[in-house]
Amino acid sequence: MHTMWKGTISFGLVNIPVKLHSATENKDVKLRQLHKECQSPIKYEKVCPVCDREIENDEIVKAYEYAKNKFVMLTDEELAEIQEENKERAVEIVDFVQLDEIDPIYFEKSYYLSPNEGGGKAYTLLRKALEDTGKIGVAKMVIRSKEQLAAIRVYKNTLVVETIHYPDEVRNVQDVPNVPEDIETPEKELDTAKMLIDQLTSEFDPDKYQDEYRTALLDLIEEKKNQDETTTATEKPKPNNVTNLMEALEASLDRAKKDNPASEEKKKAPTAKKATAKKTLTPKKANPKKQTRKRA
């Protein structure tokens, strides 16, 4: 199992070197978007709307938008310094509470804890103490550059970290629209609802639940594969050097014409002079009738 984080958990004078592992994984079926015409995957580019061009990663900086289009720039060095300061702090259990005192809305993500080298004895001590008291530990820790509030509890002989939302991260329930106030419920309807709940009550067995949508989608995909209903993305055409050269020459010529319009006028001017000169030098043909009259 991949180790995400290494550190120390402490309570009182007891220090436990531990490793953190993700306890859950997302198994959503990820679908790609293709161009309907050529079945090529759609590419998403980072484009600056002002410069009107694609931006490389080394051109991107981080900032906090404190008002509409108002930003505070933050350098990588400044962020790294804050992260380093937080990394140096050990994960300290600050309180022990009952698990049912924490509403499930606060829970975010689960991680397994395993002892690091030399931490087996202290790990077992904390696990046993939590089991005997029925308590969980509340601690602070930094995961992926974010300080997290966390609950440390026992799950099937293994210590588990449950990251917890801070109170200001949970939205005010009174902001939820259209929630009805207490409405008088007929006793008969309430009794019927309770009877239905009693009939459907059982012990929680997570193995009997499955993602039916995901299963049906995977079955459909497999069926299409078996029936050869597949497609292959069209390869991007390779650039033609000759075509690119001609386009570059034509573009350069057009630009030169725009940048130096006087040269075009000079080219046209000599042509007009030559035409005028030809008209001047061309002799007129003599009229034979006029010459005959003079001799007579």
C-alpha positions in Angstrom: 0.0 0.0 0.0 1.4 3.4 -1.0 2.7 5.6 1.8 1.4 9.1 1.5 3.0 10.7 4.5 5.4 9.9 7.3 5.4 11.6 10.7 4.9 11.3 14.4 1.7 11.2 16.5 2.1 12.2 20.1 -0.2 12.1 23.1 1.3 13.3 26.4 4.9 12.0 26.4 4.3 9.1 24.0 5.5 9.5 20.5 4.5 7.1 17.7 6.3 7.1 14.4 3.7 6.3 11.8 2.9 6.1 8.0 -0.3 7.3 6.4 -2.1 5.3 3.7 -5.3 6.2 1.8 -8.1 4.0 3.1 -10.5 4.6 0.2 -10.3 4.8 -3.6 -12.6 6.4 -6.2 -13.9 3.7 -8.6 -16.0 6.0 -10.8 -16.0 5.0 -14.4 -14.2 7.9 -16.2 -15.5 8.7 -19.6 -13.5 10.7 -22.2 -15.0 13.3 -24.5 -14.3 12.8 -28.2 -14.8 14.9 -31.3 -17.9 13.4 -33.0 -16.5 13.9 -36.5 -13.1 12.2 -36.1 -13.3 10.5 -32.7 -10.2 12.3 -31.4 -10.0 13.1 -27.6 -10.8 16.7 -26.8 -7.8 18.7 -25.6 -8.2 21.3 -22.9 -5.6 24.1 -23.1 -4.6 26.8 -20.7 -5.2 30.0 -22.7 -4.7 33.6 -21.7 -7.8 35.6 -22.9 -5.7 38.9 -23.1 -2.7 37.5 -24.9 -4.9 35.1 -27.0 -2.4 32.3 -26.8 -1.8 29.0 -25.0 0.2 29.4 -21.8 3.0 27.1 -20.7 3.2 25.9 -17.1 6.4 27.9 -16.3 4.4 31.1 -17.2 1.7 30.5 -14.6 1.9 32.0 -11.1 -0.4 31.6 -8.1 -2.6 34.3 -6.6 -5.5 34.8 -4.3 -8.6 36.7 -5.6 -9.7 38.9 -2.7 -12.2 40.9 -4.8 -13.5 40.7 -8.4 -10.3 40.8 -10.6 -8.2 41.9 -7.6 -5.4 39.5 -6.7 -2.6 39.1 -4.2 0.4 37.3 -5.9 2.1 34.5 -4.0 5.5 33.1 -4.9 6.4 29.4 -4.8 9.1 30.2 -2.2 6.6 31.9 0.1 4.2 29.0 -0.1 7.0 26.4 0.4 8.2 28.3 3.5 4.7 28.1 5.1 4.4 24.4 4.2 7.8 23.6 5.6 6.9 25.3 8.9 3.8 23.2 9.2 5.5 20.0 8.2 8.0 20.3 11.1 5.2 20.2 13.7 4.3 16.7 15.0 0.8 15.5 14.9 -0.4 16.0 18.5 -3.6 14.6 19.9 -5.1 17.5 21.8 -8.4 16.0 23.0 -10.1 12.7 23.5 -13.9 12.6 22.9 -16.7 10.1 22.2 -17.1 9.3 18.5 -20.9 9.9 18.6 -20.3 13.5 19.7 -19.0 14.3 16.2 -21.8 14.6 13.6 -21.0 12.6 10.4 -21.3 15.9 8.3 -17.8 16.8 9.6 -16.1 13.7 8.3 -14.2 14.1 5.1 -11.8 11.3 4.2 -10.3 8.2 5.8 -6.7 7.1 6.0 -5.0 4.0 7.6 -2.2 4.5 10.0 0.6 1.9 10.3 3.6 2.0 12.7 6.9 3.1 11.2 10.2 1.6 12.3 10.3 1.2 16.1 6.7 2.4 16.6 5.0 -1.0 17.0 4.8 -0.9 20.9 3.5 2.7 21.1 1.1 2.0 18.3 -0.3 -1.0 20.2 -0.5 1.1 23.4 -2.6 3.8 21.8 -4.9 1.3 20.0 -5.6 -0.6 23.2 -6.2 2.5 25.2 -8.7 3.8 22.6 -10.5 0.4 22.5 -10.8 0.2 26.3 -12.0 3.7 26.9 -14.3 3.9 23.8 -12.8 7.3 22.9 -11.2 8.8 19.8 -8.4 11.3 19.6 -8.8 14.7 18.1 -5.6 16.0 16.5 -4.2 18.5 13.9 -2.0 17.4 11.0 -0.9 18.6 7.6 -1.8 16.6 4.6 -1.1 17.7 1.0 -0.1 21.3 2.1 -3.4 21.7 4.1 -3.7 21.7 7.9 -6.4 19.2 8.8 -8.4 18.6 11.9 -8.5 14.8 12.3 -10.1 12.1 14.5 -7.9 9.1 15.3 -9.9 5.9 16.1 -9.7 2.1 15.8 -11.1 0.2 12.9 -10.7 -3.6 12.8 -7.4 -3.6 14.7 -6.0 -0.7 12.8 -5.7 3.0 13.7 -7.6 5.2 11.3 -7.3 8.9 10.7 -10.6 10.6 9.7 -10.0 14.1 8.5 -12.7 16.5 9.8 -14.0 19.7 8.3 -13.4 22.8 10.4 -16.7 24.5 11.6 -16.4 27.3 9.1 -16.2 24.8 6.3 -19.6 23.4 7.1 -22.3 25.6 5.6 -25.0 27.1 7.8 -28.0 24.7 7.8 -30.3 27.7 8.1 -29.3 28.8 4.6 -30.9 25.7 3.1 -34.0 26.9 1.2 -37.6 25.6 1.4 -37.1 23.5 4.6 -40.6 23.2 6.2 -41.2 24.2 9.8 -42.8 21.7 12.1 -46.1 20.5 10.5 -48.7 18.6 12.4 -48.5 14.9 11.4 -51.5 12.6 11.7 -50.8 9.9 14.3 -51.9 7.1 12.0 -49.4 8.2 9.3 -46.6 8.4 11.8 -47.3 5.0 13.2 -47.3 3.5 9.7 -44.0 5.1 9.0 -42.5 3.7 12.2 -43.8 0.2 11.4 -42.2 0.4 7.9 -38.9 1.5 9.5 -39.1 -1.5 12.0 -39.7 -3.9 9.1 -36.6 -2.6 7.1 -34.3 -2.4 10.1 -31.3 -4.8 10.0 -27.6 -4.9 11.0 -25.4 -2.8 8.7 -23.5 -5.0 6.2 -21.6 -2.9 3.7 -20.9 -6.0 1.5 -24.6 -6.2 0.4 -24.5 -2.8 -1.2 -23.1 -2.1 -4.6 -22.9 0.6 -7.2 -25.5 -0.7 -9.6 -25.0 2.2 -12.1 -21.2 1.5 -12.3 -21.8 -2.3 -12.8 -24.4 -1.7 -15.6 -22.1 0.8 -17.3 -19.1 -1.6 -17.2 -21.3 -4.4 -18.5 -22.4 -2.2 -21.4 -18.8 -1.2 -22.2 -17.7 -4.8 -22.2 -20.6 -5.8 -24.4 -19.7 -3.2 -27.0 -16.1 -4.3 -26.9 -17.1 -7.9 -27.6 -19.3 -6.8 -30.5 -16.4 -4.8 -31.9 -18.3 -1.5 -31.5 -15.1 0.4 -30.9 -13.3 3.3 -32.5 -9.8 4.5 -32.8 -8.8 8.1 -32.5 -7.7 9.7 -35.7 -4.0 10.6 -35.6 -3.0 14.2 -35.8 -1.7 14.9 -39.4 2.0 15.5 -39.5 3.0 18.9 -40.7 4.2 19.2 -44.4 7.4 21.2 -44.5 6.9 22.3 -48.1 3.4 23.6 -47.3 4.7 25.3 -44.2 7.5 26.9 -46.1 5.2 28.3 -48.8 2.8 29.6 -46.2 5.7 31.3 -44.4 7.0 32.9 -47.6 3.5 34.1 -48.6 2.9 35.5 -45.1 6.3 37.2 -45.2 5.6 38.7 -48.6 2.2 40.1 -47.4 3.8 41.6 -44.3 6.6 43.2 -46.4 3.9 44.8 -48.7 2.1 46.2 -45.7 5.2 47.5 -43.9 6.7 49.2 -47.1 3.9 50.4 -49.4 6.3 53.0 -51.0 8.2 50.2 -52.7 5.0 49.1 -54.5 4.4 52.7 -55.7 8.0 52.8 -57.1 7.4 49.6 -59.0 4.2 51.0 -60.6 5.7 54.4 -61.5 8.3 53.4 -64.2 5.6 51.5 -66.1 3.6 54.7 -66.5 6.6 56.7 -67.8 7.4 54.0 -70.4 3.9 54.1 -71.7 4.1 57.9 -72.1 7.4 57.8 -73.9 6.1 55.3 -76.5 3.2 57.7 -77.3 5.6 60.6 -77.9 8.2 58.8 -80.1 5.7 57.1 -82.4 5.7 59.1 -85.7 2.5 60.1 -87.4 1.8 58.5 -90.8 1.8 61.0 -93.7 -1.5 61.7 -95.6 -0.9 60.7 -99.3 -3.8 63.0 -100.5 -2.1 66.2 -99.1 1.2 65.4 -100.7 -0.4 65.0 -104.2 -2.1 68.5 -104.0 1.2 70.3 -103.3 2.8 68.8 -106.4 0.0 69.8 -108.6 
